[in-house]
Amino acid sequence: MNREDLIVTIDGPAGSGKSTIARGLAERLGGRRLDTGAMYRAFAHEAVTRGVAEDHRALLHLADGFPLTVDAEGRVLVGDRDVTDHIRTPEISSWASRLSVIPEVRAALVPIQRALALPGPTVAEGRDMGTVVFPDAPVKIFLTASPEARARRRQEELAAAGTVIAFELVLADQIERDARDENRAVAPLKPAADAALLDTTEMTIPEVLDFILAIVAAV
């Protein structure tokens, strides 16, 4: 396959290792990582900043022509403002999960995601990459892990960013997000029919990367 046509989708719930694996895989492939979750976080951050997160009409107006871009270094911009360092808080994560169920929001961001993916190789991570955004991608991966392992990873990620939260609260928030993502009417979280399923609970990062690279090599 032509490298410029290669798109690898990595879907899965929070804490399954999507970001770490997508980043490592993109480096190994010499391509880019497309963090679509960051795009929804950027939208949520803008909605909260403007005070319209609970105003459905205002949200639809914000989604229409939303000025979202991702630069060559993976920095997320809304207009000319870099919001990369402001979208990883628990509050924004929660809002992103809630606002991403709105059809008009997803419809506004999907074309942006597709435009940023090519030329490849591109590793696109999210929750509906293989099912909705890139249904024809030649390689689709769905990562998962036990709820406890995923919550622990998320807690460690937050701690590294300077936010200390009790494990029980992280786990409860994660369970709530999982239920919302899996049961939403539009683009629910689920594996694509042709995705390779991988439980990362007991796997190391190199093991996961080698597993995926073997699939890529066979395409």
C-alpha positions in Angstrom: 0.0 0.0 0.0 1.1 3.6 -0.8 2.2 5.2 2.5 0.3 8.3 1.7 -2.9 6.2 1.7 -2.3 4.5 5.1 -4.7 5.4 7.9 -4.7 3.3 11.1 -7.6 3.9 13.3 -7.4 3.3 17.1 -10.6 3.4 19.0 -11.5 2.5 22.6 -12.7 3.8 25.9 -10.8 6.3 28.1 -7.7 4.8 29.7 -7.3 2.0 27.2 -4.0 3.4 26.0 -5.1 5.1 22.8 -3.0 8.2 23.1 0.2 6.5 24.1 -0.1 3.8 21.5 -1.2 6.3 18.7 1.8 8.5 19.5 4.2 5.6 19.5 2.8 4.1 16.4 2.9 7.4 14.5 6.6 7.7 15.4 7.3 4.1 14.3 5.5 4.7 11.0 7.1 8.1 10.4 3.6 9.7 10.2 1.3 11.9 12.1 -1.1 11.3 15.1 -4.6 12.6 14.8 -6.0 13.1 18.3 -9.7 13.5 17.6 -10.5 13.5 21.2 -8.6 16.7 21.6 -10.8 18.2 18.9 -13.9 17.6 20.9 -12.2 18.8 24.1 -11.3 22.0 22.2 -15.0 22.5 21.3 -16.0 21.8 24.9 -13.4 24.3 26.2 -14.7 27.0 23.8 -18.3 26.3 24.8 -17.4 26.5 28.5 -15.3 29.6 28.1 -18.1 31.3 26.2 -20.6 30.2 28.8 -22.8 28.4 26.3 -22.2 24.7 27.2 -25.8 24.3 28.3 -27.4 26.5 25.6 -28.3 24.1 22.7 -29.0 26.8 20.2 -25.7 28.6 21.0 -23.9 25.3 20.7 -25.2 24.7 17.2 -24.1 28.2 16.2 -20.7 27.6 17.7 -20.4 24.2 15.8 -21.2 25.8 12.5 -17.9 26.7 10.9 -16.0 26.0 14.1 -12.4 27.3 13.4 -10.4 24.3 14.5 -7.0 23.5 13.2 -4.1 21.2 14.3 -0.6 22.4 13.5 2.4 20.3 12.4 3.4 19.7 16.0 0.0 18.5 17.0 -1.0 21.7 18.8 -4.8 22.3 18.8 -5.9 25.8 17.8 -9.3 27.5 17.9 -8.9 30.4 15.5 -5.5 31.7 16.3 -5.5 30.6 20.0 -3.5 27.6 21.1 -5.8 25.7 23.6 -3.7 22.5 23.8 -2.6 23.1 27.4 -6.2 23.9 28.6 -8.3 20.9 27.4 -7.1 18.0 29.6 -8.9 18.9 32.9 -11.6 16.6 34.3 -14.2 19.3 33.8 -13.4 19.7 30.1 -13.2 15.9 29.7 -16.7 15.6 31.1 -18.1 18.3 28.9 -16.4 16.9 25.8 -18.1 13.6 26.5 -21.5 15.2 26.9 -21.3 17.6 24.0 -19.9 15.0 21.6 -23.3 13.2 21.6 -24.9 16.2 19.7 -25.2 15.3 16.1 -24.5 18.8 14.8 -21.2 18.9 16.8 -20.0 15.6 15.3 -21.1 16.6 11.8 -19.1 19.8 12.1 -15.9 18.1 13.3 -15.8 14.9 11.1 -14.9 16.8 7.9 -12.1 18.5 9.7 -10.8 15.2 10.9 -10.9 13.7 7.4 -9.2 16.6 5.8 -6.3 16.4 8.3 -5.8 12.7 7.8 -4.3 12.7 4.3 -1.6 12.4 3.1 -0.6 9.6 5.5 0.6 7.6 7.1 -1.8 8.8 9.8 -2.8 7.2 13.1 -6.3 8.5 14.1 -7.4 7.9 17.6 -10.8 8.4 19.1 -14.1 6.5 19.7 -15.6 6.3 16.2 -12.6 6.4 13.9 -13.1 3.0 12.5 -16.9 3.0 12.4 -17.8 6.5 11.2 -14.9 8.8 10.3 -12.7 6.4 8.4 -14.8 3.3 7.7 -12.5 2.3 4.8 -9.3 2.5 6.7 -7.1 -0.5 5.9 -6.1 -1.1 9.6 -8.5 -0.7 12.5 -7.7 -1.4 16.1 -10.0 -1.4 19.1 -8.2 -1.2 22.4 -9.7 -2.0 25.8 -8.6 -2.8 29.3 -10.1 -3.6 32.7 -12.0 -0.6 34.3 -9.5 -0.6 37.2 -6.5 -0.5 34.9 -8.0 2.3 32.8 -8.9 4.4 35.9 -5.4 3.9 37.3 -3.8 5.1 34.1 -6.1 8.1 33.9 -5.3 9.0 37.5 -1.6 8.8 36.8 -2.0 10.9 33.7 -3.8 13.6 35.7 -1.2 13.5 38.5 1.6 14.0 36.0 -0.3 17.1 34.8 -0.6 18.4 38.4 -4.1 17.3 39.2 -4.5 14.9 42.1 -7.9 13.0 42.2 -8.9 10.0 44.3 -8.9 6.7 42.4 -12.6 6.1 43.3 -13.6 9.4 41.7 -11.7 8.8 38.6 -13.2 5.3 38.3 -16.7 6.6 38.8 -16.3 9.3 36.2 -14.9 6.8 33.8 -17.8 4.4 34.2 -20.2 7.3 33.6 -18.3 8.4 30.4 -18.2 4.8 29.2 -21.9 4.4 29.6 -22.6 7.7 27.8 -20.2 6.9 24.9 -21.5 3.4 24.4 -25.2 4.3 24.5 -25.3 7.6 22.6 -27.5 7.6 19.5 -24.9 9.0 17.2 -21.6 7.1 16.6 -21.6 5.1 19.8 -18.4 3.6 21.1 -18.0 0.1 19.6 -15.5 -1.9 17.6 -15.8 -1.8 13.8 -16.8 -5.1 12.4 -13.4 -5.6 10.9 -11.3 -4.1 13.8 -8.7 -6.1 15.6 -9.6 -6.3 19.3 -6.8 -5.9 21.8 -7.0 -6.0 25.6 -4.1 -4.0 26.9 -4.6 -4.7 30.7 -1.5 -7.0 31.0 0.4 -5.8 27.9 3.4 -3.5 27.7 3.5 -0.6 25.3 6.1 -2.3 23.1 4.0 -5.5 22.9 1.0 -3.5 21.8 3.0 -1.6 19.2 4.5 -4.8 17.8 1.1 -6.4 17.6 -0.3 -3.4 15.5 2.8 -3.1 13.4 2.5 -6.7 12.4 -1.0 -6.0 11.1 0.2 -2.9 9.2 3.0 -4.9 7.6 0.5 -7.5 6.3 -1.7 -4.9 4.6 
